[in-house]
Amino acid sequence: MDRRSTPTAGLGLDDRGVSEVVAFILTFAIILGSVGLLYTTAFGAMMDYQANEQETNAVRAMDSLTDNFNDVLRSNGVNQRYGELSLRDGQSTTGSGGTALNISINGRDPIGTKSGDQRFAGYGDNVTAELGEFAYESDDSTIAYEGGGLVRGDETGSVVLREPQLRCKPAQKTAIISLVAISADDRSVQASSALGVTMTVEDRSSKIYTGVDNVTIEREDDGAYEAAWDDILSGWSEDDGGCGDFDGDGRVVVTIVEADIDY
């Protein structure tokens, strides 16, 4: 009787060894995939956090500059203000032009225009005032100083961060309109460190109008911050009736300061 048989023990060990190798490879691949996914997710979240933190800091810095620069509106004796802006790889831009506004008293031609009150002539091209440009830009977002206020704009639109100094007080039959018009050269500065910014007053005009029925402020262009200015001028436009119904007994104070921005 032939007791020889085909050996199988070796084959079983080989199969188990192959299975263990496959299992190790799969486990290692899963670990690598998990680490890669975690890294990608965490890196994306970190970048989003840094971008949000950068914008938050930029808003705070521009708000601080706005408060500082608006001293030129609060006091006739203040002709220069200095502040710092941390750019953090963003850029600061200045320029003329910008949002254009017309101010009309009792429905007359806008002050400062060819047929309007010439006390305010020179602050705009046949408009009462062109507010110019002083802004911080980073990626697709812009934070801009506009007329003494602060607005934020991006590809989705614009919002008001701080209202300019426009006060309508019907109960007191009073309106106060104070604006800063930037007349700086077109310029852009980019840096990763702090940037010193100086505002210097170049011209200032102010007048008190009495016996006023009504005062209106109209935006004369579709600028980059259209939605923000629609909110700011709510209640001031002709369509809204303007600030008034003072029955000829109103008092309106208008102040426009032209200022240069230098780095």
Backbone as JSON, one array per atom type, in Angstrom:
{
  "sequence": "MDRRSTPTAGLGLDDRGVSEVVAFILTFAIILGSVGLLYTTAFGAMMDYQANEQETNAVRAMDSLTDNFNDVLRSNGVNQRYGELSLRDGQSTTGSGGTALNISINGRDPIGTKSGDQRFAGYGDNVTAELGEFAYESDDSTIAYEGGGLVRGDETGSVVLREPQLRCKPAQKTAIISLVAISADDRSVQASSALGVTMTVEDRSSKIYTGVDNVTIEREDDGAYEAAWDDILSGWSEDDGGCGDFDGDGRVVVTIVEADIDY",
  "N": [[0.85, -1.2, 0.0], [0.62, 2.13, -0.92], [1.68, 4.7, 0.99], [2.28, 7.32, 0.53], [1.57, 10.81, 0.15], [0.28, 13.89, -1.28], [1.93, 16.8, -0.27], [0.45, 19.37, 1.71], [0.65, 21.23, 3.69], [2.62, 23.2, 3.43], [1.6, 24.85, 1.39], [-0.63, 25.92, 2.65], [0.52, 27.57, 4.61], [1.79, 29.37, 2.94], [-0.45, 30.65, 1.71], [-1.62, 31.88, 3.92], [0.41, 33.66, 4.6], [0.41, 35.32, 2.36], [-2.14, 36.47, 2.64], [-1.83, 37.89, 5.01], [0.04, 39.8, 4.22], [-1.44, 41.18, 2.28], [-3.49, 42.16, 3.92], [-2.0, 43.83, 5.58], [-1.09, 45.71, 3.73], [-3.53, 46.83, 2.9], [-4.45, 47.88, 5.33], [-2.43, 49.73, 5.88], [-2.77, 51.4, 3.68], [-5.29, 52.42, 4.23], [-4.74, 53.84, 6.57], [-2.9, 55.74, 5.6], [-4.59, 57.05, 3.78], [-6.5, 58.1, 5.53], [-4.91, 59.81, 7.07], [-4.09, 61.58, 5.05], [-6.58, 62.65, 4.26], [-7.35, 63.87, 6.66], [-5.3, 65.74, 6.9], [-5.71, 67.31, 4.61], [-8.3, 68.31, 5.11], [-7.9, 69.62, 7.58], [-5.93, 71.45, 6.83], [-7.3, 72.99, 4.95], [-9.3, 74.07, 6.62], [-7.69, 75.51, 8.35], [-6.59, 77.42, 6.61], [-8.94, 78.78, 5.88], [-9.61, 79.82, 8.38], [-7.41, 81.5, 8.87], [-7.77, 83.33, 6.78], [-10.25, 84.48, 7.48], [-9.55, 85.53, 9.96], [-7.63, 87.38, 9.18], [-9.19, 89.18, 7.69], [-10.92, 90.08, 9.7], [-9.09, 91.38, 11.41], [-8.24, 93.34, 9.65], [-10.57, 94.84, 9.29], [-10.89, 95.86, 11.88], [-8.55, 97.41, 12.06], [-8.93, 99.29, 9.97], [-11.26, 100.49, 10.9], [-10.34, 101.7, 13.21], [-8.55, 103.54, 12.06], [-10.41, 105.06, 10.65], [-11.9, 106.27, 12.73], [-9.87, 107.81, 13.82], [-9.05, 109.43, 11.62], [-11.39, 110.87, 11.19], [-11.34, 112.92, 12.96], [-10.68, 115.23, 11.67], [-13.06, 116.16, 10.77], [-14.44, 116.66, 13.07], [-13.21, 118.77, 14.33], [-12.18, 122.03, 13.51], [-9.6, 122.77, 13.94], [-7.97, 120.61, 13.58], [-5.75, 119.38, 11.35], [-4.24, 117.32, 10.42], [-3.7, 113.82, 10.58], [-2.38, 110.73, 11.82], [-1.87, 107.24, 11.36], [-1.56, 103.62, 11.63], [-1.52, 100.76, 9.5], [-1.77, 97.36, 9.33], [-0.77, 95.43, 6.79], [-0.34, 92.7, 6.06], [0.3, 91.12, 3.74], [-1.75, 92.03, 2.19], [-3.03, 94.86, 0.31], [-2.83, 98.44, 0.17], [-4.75, 101.0, -1.24], [-5.03, 104.13, -2.94], [-6.74, 106.97, -4.38], [-8.32, 109.29, -6.69], [-11.61, 110.45, -7.66], [-14.0, 107.99, -7.28], [-16.97, 107.27, -5.27], [-19.68, 109.38, -6.12], [-21.47, 112.17, -4.95], [-24.45, 114.18, -4.69], [-25.69, 117.05, -3.14], [-28.63, 118.64, -2.34], [-30.41, 121.59, -1.58], [-33.59, 122.49, -0.63], [-34.58, 121.56, -3.08], [-33.12, 122.82, -5.04], [-30.47, 123.33, -7.54], [-27.71, 121.07, -7.17], [-25.41, 121.76, -4.55], [-22.2, 123.19, -5.1], [-22.04, 122.49, -7.78], [-22.02, 123.73, -11.22], [-24.21, 125.44, -11.44], [-24.96, 125.66, -8.87], [-24.52, 126.36, -5.31], [-21.54, 128.01, -5.0], [-19.72, 127.95, -2.97], [-18.97, 125.4, -2.34], [-17.63, 124.52, -4.55], [-15.41, 122.6, -6.58], [-14.95, 120.21, -5.29], [-15.76, 118.09, -6.71], [-16.41, 116.77, -10.03], [-18.57, 118.59, -11.49], [-20.38, 117.64, -9.65], [-21.5, 117.54, -6.23], [-19.59, 116.33, -4.5], [-16.81, 114.18, -4.98], [-15.85, 111.28, -3.53], [-13.41, 110.0, -3.53], [-10.72, 107.6, -2.96], [-9.64, 105.4, -0.48], [-8.46, 102.47, 0.54], [-8.34, 99.08, 1.8], [-7.2, 96.11, 0.44], [-7.63, 92.65, 0.04], [-7.23, 89.49, -1.25], [-10.32, 88.73, -2.54], [-11.75, 90.71, -1.35], [-12.63, 94.02, -0.26], [-12.04, 96.72, 1.9], [-13.18, 99.82, 2.51], [-12.62, 103.28, 3.09], [-15.0, 105.66, 3.02], [-16.04, 108.75, 2.46], [-15.92, 109.34, 5.15], [-17.12, 107.28, 6.32], [-17.25, 103.65, 6.58], [-17.01, 100.9, 4.45], [-17.58, 97.59, 3.2], [-16.7, 95.57, 0.47], [-17.25, 92.98, -1.97], [-17.31, 90.36, -4.47], [-19.96, 89.67, -4.23], [-21.39, 91.87, -3.46], [-21.93, 94.78, -1.37], [-21.55, 96.1, 1.98], [-22.41, 98.16, 4.82], [-20.09, 99.16, 7.21], [-19.49, 101.18, 8.97], [-21.31, 104.08, 9.5], [-21.17, 107.12, 7.59], [-20.89, 110.6, 8.62], [-23.76, 111.63, 8.62], [-26.56, 113.21, 9.57], [-29.92, 113.25, 10.21], [-32.45, 115.05, 11.65], [-35.5, 115.32, 12.12], [-37.32, 116.08, 14.17], [-36.0, 118.09, 15.5], [-35.78, 119.8, 13.44], [-33.42, 119.84, 11.92], [-30.46, 119.15, 10.06], [-27.35, 117.53, 9.64], [-24.55, 117.37, 7.71], [-21.6, 115.9, 7.03], [-18.67, 115.35, 5.31], [-15.79, 113.59, 4.08], [-13.56, 114.06, 1.47], [-11.37, 112.29, -0.43], [-8.4, 113.15, -2.06], [-6.17, 111.94, -3.17], [-3.24, 110.79, -5.02], [-3.41, 108.23, -7.56], [-2.52, 105.18, -6.33], [-0.86, 102.22, -5.16], [0.06, 100.11, -2.52], [1.82, 97.35, -1.37], [2.56, 95.1, 1.23], [4.0, 93.1, 3.89], [4.2, 93.99, 6.39], [3.56, 96.56, 8.92], [2.03, 99.6, 7.84], [2.58, 103.02, 7.68], [0.23, 105.64, 7.71], [-0.77, 108.81, 6.64], [-3.1, 111.38, 6.95], [-3.83, 114.45, 5.49], [-5.27, 117.61, 5.66], [-6.42, 119.47, 2.92], [-8.27, 121.27, 1.97], [-11.19, 122.95, 3.13], [-14.63, 123.37, 3.56], [-17.53, 124.95, 4.82], [-20.92, 125.51, 5.69], [-23.85, 127.06, 6.99], [-27.18, 126.56, 6.39], [-30.22, 128.22, 6.52], [-33.8, 128.51, 7.06], [-34.8, 126.3, 5.7], [-36.65, 123.95, 3.8], [-36.26, 121.33, 2.94], [-33.76, 118.77, 2.45], [-31.72, 116.9, 0.29], [-29.75, 113.97, -0.53], [-28.05, 112.49, -3.11], [-26.75, 109.64, -4.77], [-24.59, 109.65, -7.48], [-23.56, 107.78, -9.24], [-22.93, 104.36, -10.24], [-21.18, 102.91, -8.36], [-18.55, 100.86, -6.87], [-19.61, 100.25, -4.42], [-22.39, 100.2, -4.31], [-24.73, 98.99, -3.11], [-24.17, 99.36, -0.4], [-24.17, 102.17, -0.19], [-26.79, 102.69, -0.92], [-28.09, 101.82, 1.37], [-26.96, 103.59, 3.25], [-27.93, 106.07, 2.36], [-30.62, 105.83, 2.65], [-33.67, 107.35, 3.16], [-32.67, 109.84, 2.62], [-32.75, 110.37, -0.08], [-34.39, 111.71, -3.08], [-36.49, 110.07, -3.86], [-37.17, 108.97, -1.43], [-38.16, 111.13, -0.19], [-36.39, 112.76, 1.04], [-34.55, 114.47, 3.69], [-36.44, 116.28, 5.78], [-39.34, 118.31, 5.46], [-39.5, 120.6, 6.95], [-40.99, 122.86, 7.01], [-40.04, 125.32, 6.09], [-38.49, 126.2, 8.14], [-36.16, 124.98, 8.74], [-32.77, 123.94, 9.58], [-29.67, 123.47, 8.18], [-26.5, 122.06, 8.25], [-23.63, 121.93, 6.42], [-20.59, 120.35, 5.79], [-17.59, 119.91, 4.11], [-14.59, 118.25, 3.75], [-11.56, 118.24, 2.12], [-8.99, 115.95, 1.64], [-5.63, 114.68, 1.63], [-3.96, 111.54, 1.22], [-1.12, 109.99, 2.42], [1.75, 107.81, 2.4]],
  "CA": [[0.0, 0.0, 0.0], [1.44, 3.35, -1.02], [1.21, 5.66, 1.98], [2.7, 8.69, 0.19], [0.48, 11.74, -0.19], [0.75, 15.22, -1.73], [2.01, 17.71, 0.89], [-0.41, 20.58, 1.62], [0.93, 22.15, 4.8], [3.38, 24.35, 2.92], [0.71, 25.73, 0.64], [-1.47, 26.65, 3.61], [1.33, 28.63, 5.2], [1.98, 30.41, 1.92], [-1.7, 31.4, 1.56], [-1.8, 32.74, 5.1], [1.39, 34.73, 4.49], [-0.08, 36.27, 1.36], [-3.29, 37.17, 3.22], [-1.33, 38.86, 5.99], [0.66, 40.9, 3.48], [-2.54, 41.97, 1.7], [-4.15, 42.86, 5.01], [-1.1, 44.91, 6.02], [-1.11, 46.75, 2.7], [-4.83, 47.51, 2.98], [-4.48, 48.68, 6.57], [-1.51, 50.86, 5.7], [-3.4, 52.31, 2.72], [-6.38, 53.11, 4.94], [-4.12, 54.81, 7.48], [-2.39, 56.84, 4.79], [-5.72, 57.8, 3.25], [-7.1, 58.86, 6.63], [-4.0, 60.91, 7.39], [-4.17, 62.54, 3.96], [-7.87, 63.34, 4.35], [-7.3, 64.73, 7.83], [-4.4, 66.85, 6.59], [-6.37, 68.18, 3.64], [-9.41, 68.99, 5.8], [-7.35, 70.53, 8.58], [-5.23, 72.52, 6.14], [-8.32, 73.88, 4.4], [-9.92, 74.79, 7.73], [-6.7, 76.47, 8.85], [-6.51, 78.51, 5.65], [-10.16, 79.57, 6.03], [-9.5, 80.54, 9.65], [-6.44, 82.57, 8.68], [-8.38, 84.34, 5.91], [-11.26, 85.17, 8.28], [-8.84, 86.3, 10.98], [-6.99, 88.5, 8.49], [-10.21, 90.17, 7.37], [-11.37, 90.66, 10.97], [-8.06, 92.32, 11.84], [-8.24, 94.46, 8.71], [-11.74, 95.67, 9.61], [-10.57, 96.58, 13.12], [-7.54, 98.43, 11.78], [-9.54, 100.36, 9.18], [-12.22, 101.18, 11.76], [-9.53, 102.56, 14.07], [-8.09, 104.65, 11.22], [-11.58, 105.9, 10.35], [-12.17, 107.08, 13.92], [-8.76, 108.75, 13.93], [-9.1, 110.39, 10.51], [-12.59, 111.71, 11.26], [-11.08, 114.09, 13.8], [-10.63, 116.42, 10.8], [-14.43, 116.63, 10.65], [-14.94, 117.06, 14.38], [-12.58, 120.01, 14.78], [-11.53, 122.83, 12.46], [-8.2, 122.94, 14.27], [-7.23, 119.39, 13.27], [-5.43, 119.37, 9.92], [-3.45, 116.15, 10.06], [-3.82, 112.65, 11.45], [-1.5, 109.62, 11.44], [-2.2, 105.93, 11.9], [-0.86, 102.5, 11.0], [-2.35, 99.69, 8.96], [-1.01, 96.13, 9.1], [-1.26, 94.92, 5.51], [-0.32, 91.24, 6.06], [0.28, 90.68, 2.35], [-2.79, 92.73, 1.45], [-2.51, 96.11, -0.26], [-3.57, 99.67, 0.41], [-4.88, 101.77, -2.47], [-5.61, 105.47, -2.87], [-7.04, 107.52, -5.69], [-9.37, 110.29, -6.78], [-12.85, 109.89, -8.21], [-14.79, 107.29, -6.26], [-18.41, 107.52, -5.18], [-20.03, 110.78, -6.33], [-22.71, 112.54, -4.27], [-25.01, 115.5, -4.87], [-26.49, 117.55, -2.02], [-29.52, 119.7, -2.81], [-31.18, 122.28, -0.55], [-34.89, 122.98, -1.12], [-34.8, 121.16, -4.46], [-32.33, 123.6, -5.99], [-29.34, 122.61, -8.13], [-26.8, 120.6, -6.13], [-24.35, 122.69, -4.15], [-20.89, 122.86, -5.66], [-22.09, 122.32, -9.24], [-21.88, 125.0, -11.95], [-25.35, 126.31, -11.19], [-25.29, 125.56, -7.45], [-23.75, 127.18, -4.37], [-20.13, 127.89, -5.36], [-18.87, 127.77, -1.79], [-18.49, 124.01, -2.33], [-17.09, 124.16, -5.87], [-14.07, 122.03, -6.62], [-14.85, 118.91, -4.62], [-16.16, 117.06, -7.66], [-16.59, 117.18, -11.43], [-19.98, 118.94, -11.64], [-21.17, 117.04, -8.57], [-21.12, 118.17, -4.96], [-18.33, 115.77, -4.01], [-16.32, 112.85, -5.31], [-15.29, 110.89, -2.24], [-12.07, 109.47, -3.65], [-10.49, 106.21, -2.57], [-8.61, 104.9, 0.44], [-9.01, 101.14, 0.8], [-7.49, 97.91, 2.05], [-7.64, 95.02, -0.42], [-7.02, 91.34, 0.3], [-7.94, 88.48, -2.03], [-11.45, 89.28, -3.3], [-12.5, 91.6, -0.47], [-12.12, 95.38, -0.11], [-12.59, 97.51, 2.99], [-12.91, 101.16, 2.0], [-13.01, 104.52, 3.78], [-15.82, 106.38, 2.05], [-16.71, 109.95, 2.94], [-15.93, 109.37, 6.61], [-17.7, 106.01, 6.74], [-16.47, 102.46, 6.24], [-17.82, 99.9, 3.76], [-16.88, 96.39, 2.76], [-17.22, 95.1, -0.8], [-16.67, 91.83, -2.65], [-18.03, 90.04, -5.7], [-21.38, 89.48, -3.95], [-22.03, 93.14, -3.15], [-21.26, 95.62, -0.37], [-22.28, 96.36, 3.22], [-21.92, 99.29, 5.62], [-19.45, 98.81, 8.47], [-19.64, 102.38, 9.81], [-22.01, 105.14, 8.76], [-20.56, 108.45, 7.58], [-21.54, 111.54, 9.54], [-24.96, 112.21, 8.04], [-27.55, 113.18, 10.64], [-31.21, 113.88, 9.91], [-33.19, 115.17, 12.9], [-36.73, 116.05, 11.8], [-37.95, 116.66, 15.35], [-35.28, 119.34, 15.79], [-35.71, 120.53, 12.17], [-31.98, 120.02, 11.71], [-29.69, 118.12, 9.36], [-25.91, 117.76, 9.68], [-23.91, 116.58, 6.66], [-20.15, 116.08, 7.09], [-18.04, 114.38, 4.42], [-14.37, 113.69, 3.73], [-13.28, 113.71, 0.07], [-9.95, 111.97, -0.62], [-7.9, 113.63, -3.36], [-4.81, 111.4, -3.29], [-2.83, 110.22, -6.3], [-3.66, 106.8, -7.73], [-1.34, 104.49, -5.81], [-1.1, 100.95, -4.49], [1.22, 99.67, -1.74], [1.66, 96.0, -0.84], [3.63, 94.75, 2.17], [3.6, 92.15, 4.92], [4.39, 94.66, 7.67], [2.69, 97.71, 9.17], [2.2, 100.73, 6.93], [2.18, 104.29, 8.25], [-0.68, 106.38, 6.83], [-1.01, 110.17, 7.1], [-4.14, 112.18, 6.29], [-3.56, 115.88, 5.61], [-6.35, 118.43, 5.11], [-6.0, 120.39, 1.86], [-9.29, 122.3, 1.82], [-12.33, 122.73, 4.02], [-15.73, 124.31, 3.35], [-18.66, 124.69, 5.71], [-21.95, 126.55, 5.62], [-25.13, 126.81, 7.66], [-28.34, 126.99, 5.61], [-31.41, 128.41, 7.34], [-35.05, 128.63, 6.3], [-34.81, 125.15, 4.8], [-37.78, 123.02, 3.77], [-35.89, 119.95, 2.66], [-32.42, 118.54, 1.92], [-31.57, 115.54, -0.25], [-28.43, 113.51, -0.95], [-28.2, 111.47, -4.15], [-25.55, 109.04, -5.34], [-24.65, 109.95, -8.91], [-22.9, 106.76, -10.04], [-23.11, 102.99, -9.79], [-19.82, 102.54, -7.99], [-18.28, 99.52, -6.34], [-20.3, 100.04, -3.14], [-23.75, 100.68, -4.58], [-25.67, 98.5, -2.1], [-23.86, 100.0, 0.88], [-24.64, 103.55, -0.22], [-28.26, 102.67, -0.91], [-28.47, 101.74, 2.79], [-26.55, 104.82, 3.93], [-28.76, 107.2, 1.93], [-32.04, 105.57, 2.87], [-34.28, 108.48, 3.85], [-32.09, 111.09, 2.15], [-32.93, 110.56, -1.52], [-35.64, 112.33, -3.51], [-37.52, 109.04, -3.84], [-37.58, 108.78, -0.04], [-38.67, 112.39, 0.33], [-35.31, 113.54, 1.63], [-34.63, 114.84, 5.1], [-37.06, 117.58, 5.78], [-40.65, 118.76, 5.91], [-39.19, 121.54, 8.03], [-41.91, 124.0, 6.9], [-39.29, 126.56, 5.9], [-37.85, 126.6, 9.4], [-35.09, 124.03, 9.01], [-31.37, 124.39, 9.65], [-28.81, 122.42, 7.63], [-25.07, 122.35, 8.33], [-22.87, 121.1, 5.47], [-19.13, 120.48, 5.88], [-16.82, 119.0, 3.25], [-13.15, 118.37, 3.95], [-10.74, 117.56, 1.12], [-7.78, 115.5, 2.31], [-4.68, 113.83, 0.91], [-3.45, 110.38, 1.95], [0.27, 109.7, 2.06], [2.35, 106.69, 3.13]],
  "C": [[0.88, 1.24, 0.0], [0.89, 4.39, -0.07], [1.65, 7.1, 1.66], [1.49, 9.54, -0.21], [1.07, 13.09, -0.59], [0.79, 16.18, -0.55], [1.17, 18.97, 0.66], [-0.08, 21.61, 2.69], [1.65, 23.39, 4.32], [2.53, 25.35, 2.19], [-0.18, 26.55, 1.58], [-0.72, 27.79, 4.25], [1.55, 29.76, 4.21], [0.74, 31.28, 1.75], [-1.9, 32.36, 2.72], [-0.83, 33.92, 5.06], [0.96, 35.8, 3.5], [-1.23, 37.09, 1.92], [-2.84, 38.23, 4.22], [-0.68, 40.06, 5.3], [-0.41, 41.81, 2.88], [-3.24, 42.79, 2.77], [-3.31, 44.05, 5.49], [-1.14, 46.08, 5.02], [-2.41, 47.55, 2.76], [-4.91, 48.41, 4.2], [-3.61, 49.92, 6.44], [-2.1, 51.9, 4.75], [-4.51, 53.11, 3.38], [-5.83, 54.19, 5.86], [-3.6, 56.01, 6.71], [-3.51, 57.71, 4.24], [-6.36, 58.67, 4.32], [-6.24, 60.05, 7.01], [-4.07, 61.99, 6.32], [-5.46, 63.35, 4.0], [-7.89, 64.31, 5.51], [-6.44, 65.96, 7.56], [-5.07, 67.85, 5.65], [-7.48, 68.99, 4.3], [-8.89, 70.03, 6.78], [-6.66, 71.71, 7.92], [-6.22, 73.52, 5.55], [-8.98, 74.71, 5.47], [-8.97, 75.86, 8.27], [-6.59, 77.67, 7.92], [-7.74, 79.41, 5.73], [-10.11, 80.41, 7.3], [-8.56, 81.73, 9.51], [-7.02, 83.7, 7.83], [-9.41, 85.16, 6.69], [-10.61, 86.06, 9.34], [-8.18, 87.53, 10.37], [-8.01, 89.58, 8.17], [-10.73, 90.86, 8.62], [-10.38, 91.71, 11.46], [-8.02, 93.55, 10.94], [-9.4, 95.41, 8.99], [-11.46, 96.5, 10.86], [-9.58, 97.71, 12.86], [-8.12, 99.59, 10.99], [-10.56, 101.15, 10.0], [-11.48, 102.14, 12.7], [-9.01, 103.77, 13.3], [-9.23, 105.61, 10.92], [-11.89, 106.82, 11.52], [-11.11, 108.16, 14.08], [-8.85, 109.84, 12.87], [-10.3, 111.34, 10.62], [-12.46, 112.86, 12.26], [-11.03, 115.36, 12.96], [-12.03, 116.98, 10.56], [-14.94, 117.2, 11.97], [-14.39, 118.41, 14.83], [-11.9, 120.73, 13.63], [-10.03, 122.97, 12.7], [-7.35, 121.72, 13.97], [-7.01, 119.32, 11.76], [-4.61, 118.17, 9.49], [-3.66, 115.04, 11.09], [-2.95, 111.53, 10.89], [-1.98, 108.33, 12.09], [-1.42, 104.85, 11.17], [-1.84, 101.42, 10.6], [-1.46, 98.49, 8.68], [-1.55, 95.44, 7.85], [-1.32, 93.4, 5.45], [-0.51, 90.66, 4.66], [-0.92, 91.2, 1.56], [-2.19, 93.99, 0.85], [-3.43, 97.27, 0.07], [-3.58, 100.48, -0.88], [-5.47, 103.14, -2.18], [-5.88, 105.96, -4.28], [-8.11, 108.59, -5.6], [-10.61, 109.65, -7.39], [-13.69, 109.27, -7.12], [-16.26, 107.62, -6.33], [-18.7, 109.01, -5.28], [-21.39, 111.07, -5.7], [-23.13, 113.96, -4.65], [-25.89, 115.85, -3.67], [-27.32, 118.73, -2.52], [-30.33, 120.26, -1.64], [-32.44, 122.85, -1.18], [-35.11, 122.69, -2.59], [-34.01, 121.94, -5.49], [-31.22, 122.73, -6.6], [-28.36, 122.22, -7.04], [-25.71, 121.61, -5.81], [-23.01, 122.22, -4.72], [-20.87, 122.66, -7.15], [-22.08, 123.7, -9.9], [-23.01, 125.97, -11.65], [-25.78, 126.28, -9.72], [-24.43, 126.5, -6.61], [-22.25, 126.95, -4.59], [-19.18, 127.8, -4.16], [-18.24, 126.38, -1.79], [-17.97, 123.57, -3.7], [-15.7, 123.55, -5.72], [-13.9, 120.69, -5.94], [-15.27, 117.75, -5.52], [-16.32, 117.63, -9.05], [-18.07, 117.35, -11.71], [-20.89, 118.08, -10.78], [-20.72, 117.71, -7.28], [-19.77, 117.65, -4.47], [-18.06, 114.4, -4.61], [-15.48, 112.39, -4.13], [-13.9, 110.29, -2.32], [-11.96, 108.04, -3.14], [-9.36, 106.07, -1.57], [-9.13, 103.55, 0.93], [-7.92, 100.13, 1.11], [-8.05, 96.75, 1.23], [-6.88, 93.75, -0.07], [-7.85, 90.28, -0.39], [-9.07, 89.14, -2.81], [-12.27, 90.28, -2.49], [-11.82, 92.96, -0.36], [-12.82, 96.07, 1.04], [-12.2, 98.95, 2.71], [-13.43, 102.25, 2.93], [-13.72, 105.38, 2.76], [-16.52, 107.56, 2.72], [-16.69, 110.14, 4.44], [-16.6, 108.14, 7.19], [-16.8, 104.86, 6.3], [-17.4, 101.43, 5.62], [-16.94, 98.72, 3.37], [-17.53, 95.91, 1.46], [-16.51, 93.86, -1.29], [-17.53, 91.51, -3.86], [-19.52, 89.85, -5.48], [-22.12, 90.78, -3.67], [-21.25, 93.92, -2.12], [-22.17, 95.85, 0.82], [-21.63, 97.53, 3.95], [-21.31, 98.75, 6.91], [-19.54, 99.96, 9.47], [-20.26, 103.48, 8.97], [-21.16, 106.41, 8.73], [-21.4, 109.4, 8.42], [-22.65, 112.31, 8.82], [-26.07, 112.08, 9.07], [-28.8, 113.95, 10.22], [-32.06, 113.86, 11.18], [-34.47, 115.98, 12.67], [-37.37, 116.73, 13.01], [-37.3, 117.99, 15.73], [-35.18, 120.24, 14.55], [-34.25, 120.86, 11.8], [-31.41, 118.86, 10.92], [-28.22, 118.52, 9.39], [-25.25, 116.81, 8.68], [-22.42, 116.89, 6.67], [-19.48, 114.97, 6.28], [-16.55, 114.66, 4.24], [-14.21, 113.24, 2.28], [-11.78, 113.51, -0.09], [-9.51, 112.42, -2.01], [-6.47, 113.14, -3.61], [-4.53, 110.91, -4.7], [-3.19, 108.73, -6.34], [-2.39, 106.04, -7.35], [-1.75, 103.21, -5.11], [0.18, 100.5, -3.8], [0.91, 98.3, -1.17], [2.84, 95.66, 0.05], [3.09, 93.74, 3.18], [3.72, 92.76, 6.31], [3.43, 95.83, 7.81], [3.05, 98.87, 8.25], [1.72, 102.0, 7.62], [1.36, 105.1, 7.26], [-0.96, 107.76, 7.44], [-2.1, 110.83, 6.27], [-3.85, 113.65, 6.56], [-4.68, 116.67, 4.93], [-5.78, 119.41, 4.09], [-7.01, 121.51, 1.65], [-10.46, 121.93, 2.74], [-13.38, 123.8, 3.74], [-16.89, 123.93, 4.25], [-19.66, 125.85, 5.6], [-23.2, 126.09, 6.37], [-26.24, 127.4, 6.8], [-29.53, 127.09, 6.56], [-32.64, 128.58, 6.46], [-35.23, 127.49, 5.32], [-36.11, 124.35, 4.94], [-37.3, 121.57, 3.75], [-34.45, 119.89, 2.15], [-32.33, 117.09, 1.45], [-30.1, 115.26, -0.57], [-28.65, 112.37, -1.93], [-26.83, 110.95, -4.57], [-25.64, 109.15, -6.86], [-23.92, 108.94, -9.78], [-23.24, 105.39, -9.48], [-21.74, 102.42, -9.45], [-19.73, 101.15, -7.4], [-19.09, 99.21, -5.08], [-21.75, 100.52, -3.22], [-24.72, 100.27, -3.48], [-25.44, 99.18, -0.76], [-24.38, 101.44, 0.9], [-26.15, 103.66, -0.32], [-28.77, 102.6, 0.53], [-28.14, 103.04, 3.52], [-27.51, 105.97, 3.62], [-30.25, 106.94, 2.02], [-32.65, 106.7, 3.71], [-33.75, 109.83, 3.41], [-32.41, 111.38, 0.69], [-34.27, 111.23, -1.84], [-36.78, 111.32, -3.47], [-38.05, 108.79, -2.43], [-38.17, 110.04, 0.57], [-37.62, 113.28, 0.95], [-35.48, 113.74, 3.12], [-35.29, 116.2, 5.17], [-38.48, 117.64, 6.27], [-40.48, 119.7, 7.1], [-40.07, 122.79, 8.0], [-41.16, 125.33, 6.81], [-38.56, 127.04, 7.13], [-36.67, 125.7, 9.75], [-33.71, 124.66, 8.99], [-30.48, 123.22, 9.21], [-27.35, 122.88, 7.68], [-24.33, 121.39, 7.4], [-21.38, 121.41, 5.63], [-18.49, 119.45, 4.96], [-15.34, 119.29, 3.45], [-12.44, 117.58, 2.85], [-9.4, 117.21, 1.77], [-6.93, 114.61, 1.41], [-4.26, 112.68, 1.82], [-2.03, 110.1, 1.47], [0.8, 108.58, 2.95], [3.77, 107.05, 3.56]]
}
